[in-house]
């Protein structure tokens, strides 16, 4: 477990949650939502990358943001021209919620 000031998920008592607790919670919420796949914490990272790609972010930016050195690791296709991607590029804005 990481130092208290560096934890991403905190309990109601503001203490770091153990990784197995987060994994179990996500899996249960995925089942409750009747998702067709088993949900795990790493999916949050990929969801963030796909959201950035959907907004038209450059693949190299996503690669750097996710901390991948090799672009093949991302599993993200190069952003294709779409209305949303083009609009985001024209505005020069990307919203990052992850």
N, CA and C atoms as an extended XYZ file, in Angstrom:
294
Properties=species:S:1:pos:R:3:atomname:S:1:resname:S:1:resid:I:1 pbc="F F F"
N         0.841       -1.173        0.000 N   UNK     1
C         0.000        0.000        0.000 CA  UNK     1
C         0.890        1.241        0.000 C   UNK     1
N         0.429        2.279       -0.683 N   UNK     2
C         1.215        3.501       -0.779 CA  UNK     2
C         1.045        4.356        0.473 C   UNK     2
N         1.894        5.349        0.583 N   UNK     3
C         1.815        6.286        1.712 CA  UNK     3
C         0.451        6.966        1.721 C   UNK     3
N        -0.098        7.314        2.911 N   UNK     4
C        -1.444        7.884        3.015 CA  UNK     4
C        -1.703        9.081        2.100 C   UNK     4
N        -0.741        9.938        1.880 N   UNK     5
C        -0.956       11.105        1.045 CA  UNK     5
C        -0.995       10.799       -0.440 C   UNK     5
N        -0.692        9.582       -0.828 N   UNK     6
C        -0.614        9.231       -2.240 CA  UNK     6
C        -1.701        8.269       -2.689 C   UNK     6
N        -2.612        7.909       -1.811 N   UNK     7
C        -3.655        6.946       -2.156 CA  UNK     7
C        -4.673        7.572       -3.095 C   UNK     7
N        -5.151        6.790       -4.035 N   UNK     8
C        -6.147        7.269       -4.988 CA  UNK     8
C        -7.554        7.034       -4.459 C   UNK     8
N        -7.770        5.881       -3.834 N   UNK     9
C        -9.067        5.543       -3.266 CA  UNK     9
C        -8.962        5.567       -1.748 C   UNK     9
N        -9.877        6.305       -1.121 N   UNK    10
C        -9.880        6.418        0.338 CA  UNK    10
C       -11.181        5.865        0.905 C   UNK    10
N       -11.094        5.350        2.130 N   UNK    11
C       -12.283        4.858        2.830 CA  UNK    11
C       -13.040        6.036        3.443 C   UNK    11
N       -14.182        5.749        4.058 N   UNK    12
C       -14.940        6.798        4.744 CA  UNK    12
C       -14.122        7.393        5.892 C   UNK    12
N       -13.189        6.620        6.421 N   UNK    13
C       -12.321        7.098        7.495 CA  UNK    13
C       -11.098        7.821        6.935 C   UNK    13
N       -11.099        8.069        5.617 N   UNK    14
C       -10.021        8.786        4.921 CA  UNK    14
C        -8.696        8.024        4.968 C   UNK    14
N        -8.781        6.702        5.021 N   UNK    15
C        -7.589        5.853        4.993 CA  UNK    15
C        -7.512        5.175        3.626 C   UNK    15
N        -6.304        4.863        3.178 N   UNK    16
C        -6.169        4.207        1.873 CA  UNK    16
C        -6.883        2.858        1.833 C   UNK    16
N        -7.603        2.625        0.751 N   UNK    17
C        -8.230        1.318        0.558 CA  UNK    17
C        -7.201        0.358       -0.008 C   UNK    17
N        -7.281       -0.880        0.422 N   UNK    18
C        -6.397       -1.902       -0.117 CA  UNK    18
C        -6.839       -2.219       -1.538 C   UNK    18
N        -5.904       -2.592       -2.382 N   UNK    19
C        -6.220       -2.858       -3.784 CA  UNK    19
C        -7.267       -3.942       -3.954 C   UNK    19
N        -7.286       -4.935       -3.086 N   UNK    20
C        -8.288       -6.001       -3.209 CA  UNK    20
C        -9.693       -5.473       -2.904 C   UNK    20
N        -9.791       -4.482       -2.019 N   UNK    21
C       -11.086       -3.875       -1.688 CA  UNK    21
C       -11.631       -3.117       -2.900 C   UNK    21
N       -10.772       -2.370       -3.558 N   UNK    22
C       -11.176       -1.629       -4.757 CA  UNK    22
C       -11.576       -2.606       -5.859 C   UNK    22
N       -10.779       -3.645       -6.042 N   UNK    23
C       -11.057       -4.647       -7.064 CA  UNK    23
C       -12.422       -5.294       -6.820 C   UNK    23
N       -12.697       -5.682       -5.589 N   UNK    24
C       -13.961       -6.313       -5.243 CA  UNK    24
C       -15.134       -5.362       -5.473 C   UNK    24
N       -14.986       -4.112       -5.062 N   UNK    25
C       -16.058       -3.131       -5.231 CA  UNK    25
C       -16.374       -2.917       -6.709 C   UNK    25
N       -15.346       -2.748       -7.527 N   UNK    26
C       -15.572       -2.542       -8.951 CA  UNK    26
C       -16.228       -3.765       -9.591 C   UNK    26
N       -15.774       -4.941       -9.193 N   UNK    27
C       -16.365       -6.162       -9.753 CA  UNK    27
C       -17.847       -6.254       -9.393 C   UNK    27
N       -18.174       -5.945       -8.121 N   UNK    28
C       -19.569       -6.011       -7.685 CA  UNK    28
C       -20.438       -4.981       -8.405 C   UNK    28
N       -19.906       -3.753       -8.585 N   UNK    29
C       -20.669       -2.732       -9.301 CA  UNK    29
C       -20.852       -3.118      -10.768 C   UNK    29
N       -19.850       -3.740      -11.340 N   UNK    30
C       -19.974       -4.207      -12.722 CA  UNK    30
C       -21.047       -5.269      -12.856 C   UNK    30
N       -21.092       -6.182      -11.888 N   UNK    31
C       -22.131       -7.220      -11.896 CA  UNK    31
C       -23.505       -6.595      -11.696 C   UNK    31
N       -23.593       -5.648      -10.776 N   UNK    32
C       -24.867       -4.979      -10.502 CA  UNK    32
C       -25.372       -4.230      -11.740 C   UNK    32
N       -24.446       -3.664      -12.505 N   UNK    33
C       -24.797       -2.948      -13.735 CA  UNK    33
C       -25.022       -3.912      -14.898 C   UNK    33
N       -24.835       -5.213      -14.653 N   UNK    34
C       -25.012       -6.255      -15.668 CA  UNK    34
C       -24.100       -6.038      -16.879 C   UNK    34
N       -22.875       -5.620      -16.587 N   UNK    35
C       -21.895       -5.451      -17.662 CA  UNK    35
C       -21.466       -6.824      -18.164 C   UNK    35
N       -21.206       -6.951      -19.451 N   UNK    36
C       -20.865       -8.262      -20.013 CA  UNK    36
C       -19.435       -8.724      -19.711 C   UNK    36
N       -18.629       -7.892      -19.066 N   UNK    37
C       -17.248       -8.254      -18.735 CA  UNK    37
C       -17.007       -8.021      -17.249 C   UNK    37
N       -16.020       -8.721      -16.713 N   UNK    38
C       -15.641       -8.515      -15.317 CA  UNK    38
C       -14.855       -7.207      -15.214 C   UNK    38
N       -15.293       -6.312      -14.365 N   UNK    39
C       -14.656       -5.000      -14.224 CA  UNK    39
C       -13.492       -5.097      -13.242 C   UNK    39
N       -12.394       -4.427      -13.570 N   UNK    40
C       -11.234       -4.385      -12.688 CA  UNK    40
C       -10.624       -2.987      -12.750 C   UNK    40
N        -9.808       -2.609      -11.772 N   UNK    41
C        -9.275       -1.245      -11.701 CA  UNK    41
C        -8.529       -0.776      -12.944 C   UNK    41
N        -7.829       -1.649      -13.615 N   UNK    42
C        -7.061       -1.218      -14.785 CA  UNK    42
C        -7.978       -0.733      -15.912 C   UNK    42
N        -9.229       -1.160      -15.893 N   UNK    43
C       -10.182       -0.711      -16.908 CA  UNK    43
C       -10.413        0.796      -16.803 C   UNK    43
N       -10.282        1.358      -15.608 N   UNK    44
C       -10.445        2.803      -15.436 CA  UNK    44
C        -9.380        3.545      -16.241 C   UNK    44
N        -8.191        3.012      -16.231 N   UNK    45
C        -7.090        3.627      -16.970 CA  UNK    45
C        -7.370        3.599      -18.470 C   UNK    45
N        -7.831        2.444      -18.939 N   UNK    46
C        -8.143        2.328      -20.358 CA  UNK    46
C        -9.338        3.194      -20.733 C   UNK    46
N       -10.325        3.278      -19.868 N   UNK    47
C       -11.488        4.129      -20.141 CA  UNK    47
C       -11.055        5.580      -20.291 C   UNK    47
N       -10.123        5.992      -19.470 N   UNK    48
C        -9.596        7.355      -19.555 CA  UNK    48
C        -8.916        7.564      -20.902 C   UNK    48
N        -8.102        6.627      -21.320 N   UNK    49
C        -7.412        6.736      -22.600 CA  UNK    49
C        -8.378        6.781      -23.768 C   UNK    49
N        -9.414        5.944      -23.725 N   UNK    50
C       -10.398        5.946      -24.805 CA  UNK    50
C       -11.197        7.237      -24.812 C   UNK    50
N       -11.492        7.792      -23.629 N   UNK    51
C       -12.211        9.071      -23.568 CA  UNK    51
C       -11.376       10.178      -24.193 C   UNK    51
N       -10.086       10.185      -23.919 N   UNK    52
C        -9.202       11.182      -24.520 CA  UNK    52
C        -9.137       11.015      -26.037 C   UNK    52
N        -9.053        9.765      -26.500 N   UNK    53
C        -9.010        9.505      -27.939 CA  UNK    53
C       -10.312        9.942      -28.597 C   UNK    53
N       -11.416        9.705      -27.917 N   UNK    54
C       -12.723       10.087      -28.442 CA  UNK    54
C       -12.849       11.601      -28.580 C   UNK    54
N       -12.121       12.323      -27.742 N   UNK    55
C       -12.139       13.785      -27.806 CA  UNK    55
C       -11.135       14.329      -28.819 C   UNK    55
N       -10.417       13.427      -29.467 N   UNK    56
C        -9.491       13.860      -30.501 CA  UNK    56
C        -8.072       14.084      -30.031 C   UNK    56
N        -7.733       13.621      -28.844 N   UNK    57
C        -6.367       13.794      -28.348 CA  UNK    57
C        -5.392       13.007      -29.214 C   UNK    57
N        -4.222       13.563      -29.409 N   UNK    58
C        -3.173       12.897      -30.157 CA  UNK    58
C        -2.757       11.634      -29.405 C   UNK    58
N        -2.518       10.577      -30.144 N   UNK    59
C        -2.155        9.302      -29.536 CA  UNK    59
C        -0.902        9.410      -28.677 C   UNK    59
N         0.050       10.238      -29.102 N   UNK    60
C         1.286       10.406      -28.317 CA  UNK    60
C         0.990       11.088      -26.981 C   UNK    60
N         0.036       12.019      -26.960 N   UNK    61
C        -0.360       12.669      -25.712 CA  UNK    61
C        -0.974       11.647      -24.756 C   UNK    61
N        -1.835       10.808      -25.302 N   UNK    62
C        -2.472        9.765      -24.491 CA  UNK    62
C        -1.421        8.809      -23.955 C   UNK    62
N        -0.499        8.433      -24.822 N   UNK    63
C         0.590        7.528      -24.434 CA  UNK    63
C         1.360        8.102      -23.251 C   UNK    63
N         1.707        9.366      -23.342 N   UNK    64
C         2.455       10.022      -22.277 CA  UNK    64
C         1.614       10.135      -21.007 C   UNK    64
N         0.356       10.497      -21.158 N   UNK    65
C        -0.547       10.662      -20.011 CA  UNK    65
C        -0.727        9.355      -19.247 C   UNK    65
N        -0.813        8.248      -19.986 N   UNK    66
C        -1.002        6.946      -19.348 CA  UNK    66
C         0.315        6.334      -18.871 C   UNK    66
N         1.424        6.984      -19.221 N   UNK    67
C         2.717        6.509      -18.754 CA  UNK    67
C         3.280        5.361      -19.557 C   UNK    67
N         2.823        5.196      -20.799 N   UNK    68
C         3.346        4.133      -21.651 CA  UNK    68
C         4.469        4.675      -22.523 C   UNK    68
N         5.536        3.929      -22.614 N   UNK    69
C         6.647        4.326      -23.481 CA  UNK    69
C         6.421        3.853      -24.907 C   UNK    69
N         5.836        2.682      -25.040 N   UNK    70
C         5.611        2.096      -26.354 CA  UNK    70
C         4.148        2.280      -26.723 C   UNK    70
N         3.890        2.913      -27.849 N   UNK    71
C         2.517        3.204      -28.257 CA  UNK    71
C         1.699        1.935      -28.468 C   UNK    71
N         2.363        0.828      -28.779 N   UNK    72
C         1.652       -0.437      -28.973 CA  UNK    72
C         1.035       -0.929      -27.676 C   UNK    72
N         1.543       -0.507      -26.542 N   UNK    73
C         1.036       -0.923      -25.240 CA  UNK    73
C        -0.343       -0.337      -24.982 C   UNK    73
N        -0.617        0.852      -25.519 N   UNK    74
C        -1.882        1.532      -25.265 CA  UNK    74
C        -3.086        0.744      -25.730 C   UNK    74
N        -2.963        0.046      -26.848 N   UNK    75
C        -4.108       -0.636      -27.406 CA  UNK    75
C        -5.113        0.330      -28.014 C   UNK    75
N        -4.706        1.579      -28.204 N   UNK    76
C        -5.591        2.589      -28.768 CA  UNK    76
C        -5.259        2.789      -30.242 C   UNK    76
N        -6.281        2.826      -31.063 N   UNK    77
C        -6.001        3.155      -32.461 CA  UNK    77
C        -5.682        4.635      -32.588 C   UNK    77
N        -5.022        5.019      -33.659 N   UNK    78
C        -4.797        6.440      -33.894 CA  UNK    78
C        -6.155        7.100      -34.037 C   UNK    78
N        -6.309        8.282      -33.429 N   UNK    79
C        -7.616        8.935      -33.521 CA  UNK    79
C        -8.014        9.160      -34.975 C   UNK    79
N        -9.217        8.698      -35.304 N   UNK    80
C        -9.706        8.882      -36.664 CA  UNK    80
C       -10.499       10.176      -36.743 C   UNK    80
N       -10.543       10.782      -37.917 N   UNK    81
C       -11.293       12.021      -38.032 CA  UNK    81
C       -12.783       11.758      -37.832 C   UNK    81
N       -13.348       12.337      -36.844 N   UNK    82
C       -14.787       12.265      -36.601 CA  UNK    82
C       -15.252       13.663      -36.261 C   UNK    82
N       -16.543       13.859      -36.233 N   UNK    83
C       -17.049       15.196      -35.919 CA  UNK    83
C       -16.579       15.661      -34.552 C   UNK    83
N       -16.678       14.755      -33.562 N   UNK    84
C       -16.288       15.163      -32.207 CA  UNK    84
C       -14.798       15.421      -32.113 C   UNK    84
N       -13.993       14.576      -32.729 N   UNK    85
C       -12.545       14.766      -32.678 CA  UNK    85
C       -12.160       16.053      -33.388 C   UNK    85
N       -12.743       16.279      -34.560 N   UNK    86
C       -12.422       17.496      -35.304 CA  UNK    86
C       -12.818       18.737      -34.517 C   UNK    86
N       -13.983       18.697      -33.887 N   UNK    87
C       -14.443       19.842      -33.100 CA  UNK    87
C       -13.507       20.097      -31.927 C   UNK    87
N       -13.067       19.040      -31.267 N   UNK    88
C       -12.157       19.204      -30.125 CA  UNK    88
C       -10.829       19.778      -30.577 C   UNK    88
N       -10.343       19.333      -31.729 N   UNK    89
C        -9.068       19.837      -32.238 CA  UNK    89
C        -9.193       21.290      -32.658 C   UNK    89
N       -10.323       21.652      -33.264 N   UNK    90
C       -10.520       23.037      -33.686 CA  UNK    90
C       -10.604       23.968      -32.482 C   UNK    90
N       -11.281       23.519      -31.430 N   UNK    91
C       -11.396       24.335      -30.215 CA  UNK    91
C       -10.080       24.350      -29.449 C   UNK    91
N        -9.272       23.315      -29.683 N   UNK    92
C        -8.007       23.216      -28.948 CA  UNK    92
C        -8.237       22.836      -27.496 C   UNK    92
N        -9.374       22.193      -27.241 N   UNK    93
C        -9.681       21.856      -25.851 CA  UNK    93
C        -9.939       20.373      -25.713 C   UNK    93
N        -9.459       19.830      -24.636 N   UNK    94
C        -9.729       18.458      -24.267 CA  UNK    94
C       -10.124       18.455      -22.797 C   UNK    94
N       -11.152       17.748      -22.477 N   UNK    95
C       -11.587       17.658      -21.091 CA  UNK    95
C       -11.077       16.367      -20.506 C   UNK    95
N       -10.314       16.457      -19.461 N   UNK    96
C        -9.755       15.267      -18.826 CA  UNK    96
C       -10.412       15.098      -17.463 C   UNK    96
N       -11.177       14.027      -17.319 N   UNK    97
C       -11.828       13.718      -16.046 CA  UNK    97
C       -11.168       12.539      -15.371 C   UNK    97
N       -10.056       12.084      -15.898 N   UNK    98
C        -9.433       10.891      -15.344 CA  UNK    98
C        -8.087       11.204      -14.758 C   UNK    98
